[in-house]
Amino acid sequence: MIFGAALAVVFAVELLWALSRGGATAAFGGEGVASVADIGRVLFTDYKFAFEVTSILILVAMVGAVILARKEDPASLPRAGGK
């Protein structure tokens, strides 16, 4: 419970920091992108923070999906009557 609350605070601080920067734009610019290497260079330099946050969110979503899809073993569930 405490870990989840701390993680939520960290994400909120990162979101406020990212929104307060203000100078970043969502476009690559007026000219076209020449190659995949250029896209990779831009992702890992100019948009590194957004790229890392997105990767963390995808990882959390995958772990959550595994936990939600996991089936409980009926033998491990507590039985009525305390036996």
C-alpha positions in Angstrom: 0.0 0.0 0.0 2.8 2.4 0.9 4.8 1.5 -2.2 1.8 2.2 -4.4 1.2 5.6 -2.8 4.9 6.5 -3.2 4.8 5.4 -6.8 1.7 7.6 -7.4 3.5 10.6 -5.9 6.6 10.0 -8.1 4.4 9.8 -11.2 2.5 12.9 -10.2 5.8 14.9 -9.7 7.1 13.6 -13.1 3.9 14.6 -14.8 4.0 18.1 -13.3 7.6 18.5 -14.3 7.0 17.4 -17.8 4.0 19.7 -18.2 5.9 22.7 -16.7 8.7 22.4 -19.2 6.5 24.1 -21.9 9.2 24.4 -24.6 8.9 20.9 -26.1 6.8 20.4 -29.2 5.1 17.2 -30.4 6.4 17.5 -34.0 9.8 16.6 -35.5 9.9 19.9 -37.3 9.2 21.3 -40.8 11.5 19.0 -42.8 10.8 15.3 -43.3 12.6 12.5 -41.4 15.3 11.0 -43.5 15.8 7.6 -41.9 14.9 5.3 -39.0 18.3 6.3 -37.4 17.1 9.9 -37.2 13.9 8.9 -35.5 15.8 6.8 -33.0 18.2 9.6 -32.4 15.4 12.0 -31.7 13.6 9.5 -29.4 16.6 8.9 -27.3 17.8 12.5 -27.0 14.9 15.0 -27.3 12.1 12.8 -26.1 14.0 10.5 -23.7 11.9 11.3 -20.7 8.6 10.6 -22.5 10.0 7.4 -24.0 11.1 6.1 -20.6 7.8 7.0 -18.9 5.9 5.2 -21.6 8.1 2.1 -21.2 7.4 2.1 -17.5 3.7 2.4 -18.0 3.7 -0.4 -20.5 5.6 -2.6 -18.1 3.2 -1.9 -15.3 0.3 -2.7 -17.6 1.8 -6.0 -18.5 2.4 -7.0 -14.9 -1.2 -6.0 -14.1 -2.6 -8.0 -16.9 -0.6 -11.1 -15.8 -1.9 -10.7 -12.2 -5.5 -10.2 -13.4 -5.4 -13.2 -15.7 -3.8 -15.5 -13.2 -6.0 -18.4 -12.1 -6.1 -19.4 -8.5 -5.4 -23.0 -7.6 -8.6 -24.4 -5.9 -6.5 -26.5 -3.6 -4.8 -23.4 -2.2 -8.1 -21.6 -1.3 -9.3 -21.7 2.3 -12.2 -24.1 2.9 -15.3 -23.4 4.9 -15.1 -24.8 8.4 -11.5 -24.1 9.0 -10.1 -27.5 7.8 
